[in-house]
Structure formats: structure tokens, C-alpha cells
């Protein structure tokens, strides 16, 4: 049986710490959130490898979407300099892993996801983990959730050629 706690600790010690993730809050959050619960069962054994995990396949209306690597997420969180009182928009949360980590760092999180199946998975997993400061909502990623903003931090899970003005307009000054 795989010891996910050891794999999580190894991810923190061997991937994040040596690569300039210095915030103890981020390291602790990523050590506490069970990443294996946010991936398909067949990928759980590799859930702590420093690689993207595809969660949404390509279809005629959208390309494939993947969970960020632990290093990429850790780096984004480090640069964001999240405060415990921050209100955060998590764009493209997929199954909610980034939202769960953010929940440990901020006061509250609004997680927006476009794929209905992912919204349900994220909601179910976060509920099972008793994470109560995250609201997962279905919606267009480029539109964010203006009706719930403004936000102190907006995390975009993935690459974008240009950040939509609709998102930047939702940031506090």
C-alpha cells in the first residue's frame, strides 16, 4: 500500500524546498492537503510527481486541462504572497486541489470551474475534507466571478496568452 503521507513529505522536501519555495505557510499547506484525493484512482500513485496530471480530455469545444505541477503551484503561491485575511478567486480549479491549498492560506476562496463534472468532484472532495472556506461555482473561466469580488488575489490555474480584463477588473486596488 502506498504511503501518501511520506510521498507528500517528499514532495515538500525534495521538490518545493530546494526550488525557492520558502514560505512555511505554503510548505505546511501543501504537506497537509492530500493531493492523491484530487486525481483519478489510476493516477494516485504518481500524484506527487512533479508533473501535470491531465483531468479534462480534449473535445470539440475545449482543449485538455491538467492539474498544475506541485512546483508550478508552489511558485505561483509564493509570488502571490497570500495573507491569512485574503479573499481569493481560484480560476480553473478543476477537482479543487489548488482551492484546498489556498483554503489553508487565506480567509476564503471562490473557486470557479467551467466543467460541471469537475465542479461536482471539487465540491465533494472539499466537503469530505471538511474544508468550509471554499465555495466552488460553475462558470466561464475568463469571466471569473465578478458578483462575488473584488478579490485580494486571483490565481489562474494554467497558461493564458493574455489575462482577460474581466479578471483584472475583479482585483482590489
Order of alpha helices (4+ residues) and beta strands (2+ residues): alpha-alpha-beta-beta-alpha-beta-alpha-beta-alpha-beta-beta-alpha
